[in-house]
Amino acid sequence: MANLKYLNSKGSVPPVNSDDLKRVWVMFLETRQQGPTAASGTVGIDARLLAQQCSSGADLLAISFRRAMLEELLKQGLLNDWREGDALHDSVFSAIATFPMQIGAEAFDPNAFLEQLRSSTA
């Protein structure tokens, strides 16, 4: 399941399987579309449900962190070149799944990520 040591050390977020990440992404989208959410628009999903979307031994915290970063990039309009409606191109999931990341949103460099994404789809 999750390796909590990297959270305590403020270390690197481990890479994840891009297919696991995409399935979790779709699960969040479908959950939001199926019913009312909190006024803030946030959605909480039980870890057991997340685990059902992922391969055995997947790091659910790393997947959740990377999914949250994708959501923030999407909200800022930075992924518009790689989306079709609510769907994102597979290249986005592949890039974010292995992009070097540190714990904490302030440590994430969206420009470096976009540069890597552009070079992987060029």
N, C-alpha and C positions, 0 to 999 in steps of 0.2 A: 504494500500500500504506500503510504507516504513516508518520506525520510524527513523527519522534523528537524534534524540537526542543521540542515542548510538554512532553515528559517531562523534559528537561534543565532547562527554565526553571521547572518546577513550576507551569505555567500551567493554563489551562482545558482540560478534556477536550472535544474537539469533539463537536457533536451527531452522531447517527448515524441511519441509516434504521431505523425501528422494525421493519420486516419482516425486515431482516438480523439484528437483535438477537433477534427471536423465533425465527428459524431456528437461530441459534447456541445459544440457550437450549434448544430442543428437542433439538438434537444432544447437548448435555451430558447432558440427562436420559436420553436413549436409551442413551448410552454407559455411564452408571452402571447402568442397568437390565440391560444385556446381559451383564455379567460382573463378576468380582471386581475390586475397586479396592484401592488401597493402604489400609493400616490406618487412615490418617487420613481416608479417604473422598475424597481429592483425585483429580482426573482431569486428565491432560495430553493435549491434542489438538494435533497438528501444525498450524501456521499454514496450510499448504496445504489441509488439510481444512476449516479455518474459512473460507478464501477461497472454497471451492466453495459454501458456504452463503450467500455475500454477493454483492451487486451489484458490478460492476466498479469498482475504485478505492476500495472501502470501507476505512475506517481500522480495521484489525483490533485494534489496541491499545485504541482508544476503545470499540469494541464489547465487547472482553474486560473492560475496566474496568467498564463499565456493567453487564455481565452479573454480574460479581462483586458489585457493590453490590446488585443485585436478590437474589442468593443470600443475602447477609447479612441483608437485610431480611426475607426469607422465613424464615430460620433463627430470627430474633427474633420471629416471629409477627406482624410488622407488616403483612403483606399478606394476612392471612387473610380479610379482607372481599372480596378480589378474586381469590380462587382457587376452583377446583373440582377437588378431588383434587390432582394434580401440576400441573395447568394453571393458568396465570394469565390473567386477562382481557386482551384486547387493549389496553384503556385503560392498563394498567400499562406495557406496552412503549412505547406512544406517549408517556407521561409521562416515563419514564426516558430515552428516546432523546434528548430535547431539554432535560431539566432541567439548569440551569447547575451544573457540577461543576468542582472543582479537583482536581489530582493529589493523591492520598493519601486514604486512607479517613478519616483524622481530620478532613479538610476537608469531608466530606460531612455535610449536615444532614438527618437522616432526617425530622424533624418538618416542615421546610419542604417536603420532597418529598411527604410524606403529605398536607399541606395542599393542594398543587397537584393531586395525584391526586384528592383528594376533590372539589375544585372542578371538575375536568374531567369527573367522572362524576355530578355533581349534576344 
